[in-house]
């Protein structure tokens, strides 16, 4: 696909996207229209990426294999350690020794 035909394809996708957004704002877009809008957004992302890649290196291949995302080693904070100051060594939090136990 030449740069001119790629730009024409992007223009047609943008026109359709604007039409679908206008219908969505008026509340006339059904589920199929929303799915089409998402598909257009994905296609536009790929087209812009292809155009940028082509402009950066005209000899680059048309399609490149996607690179998989690396595994996420940072899934969240470490669990809270047991409350050793109260003498409890399991997963249940220990009661605070300064709080009276006869509260109604």
N, C-alpha and C positions, 0 to 999 in steps of 0.2 A: 504494500500500500504506500503510495507516494505521500509526501508531506501535505500536498494540496488536498488529496482525497481524505487524508486523516483529519485535516482541519475542517473539511466539509462535513465529515461524519460527526465531529465534535459539535459543529454548529447545529446540525439537525437534532442531536441529542439534547443540546441546551434548549432549543425551541420546544421540544416535547416536554422537557423537565419543567420549563416555565409554565406551559399549558397545564400540566398536572398539578403544579403548586397552586395555580390560580383556582383550579377546581377544588382542591383540598381546602383552601381558605374559605371557599363558599359552601363547604360541606357537601359537595356533590361527588366526592371521590369514593368509590367503593373499595373493597378489599383487594380486588384485582388491580385497581389503579395504584394503590399503595405499594403492592408488590412490584408493579412496573416501575414506579418511581425509585424504589430501592435498587432495582436492576440497572436503571439508567445511571444512578449515582456510582455504582460499581464500575460500569462500563466507561463512564467519564473518567474515573480515577485511572483505569488502565490505559485509556487513550492518551491522557495527559502525560502519564509516566512514559509511554512509548515515544511520544513526541519529544519530551525532554531528553530521553536516552538517545534518540536519533540525532537531535541537535548537538548533543555533547560529543557523539562519535558516530558519524554517518556510516561507518563500516561495521557497526555493532550488529549482531544478529537480531532478527525481528522479534523473536520470542526467546526469553531466557527462562530456565527452570527456577521456580520459586525456592527461596532459601527457607528452610523450616525455622520456626522460632526456637531459641534455646530453652531448655527446661528452666522453670522458675524455682530457684533455690530459696527465694525469700517469700515463703508462703505466709509468714506472720511471725509475731513475737514468740519467743520461747515461753512455755507455760510457767506460771508462777511457782517458785520452789515451795516445798512444805514449810509450814510455820514452825521452825525449830525453836524459836524463843519461847513457845508455849509448851514444848514437849510433845507436840503432835507430829507424827511422821507418816501421815497418809494424805490423801487428796482432799480430805474434809477440812475446811478452815477451823481453826481453834477459836473458842469463844474468848473475848477480851476479858482478862482477869480483873480489870478495874470496873466492869459493869455489874451492878447488883443483879442477882438472878431472881429476886422475888418481885419483879415488876408485873403489875396486873395487866 
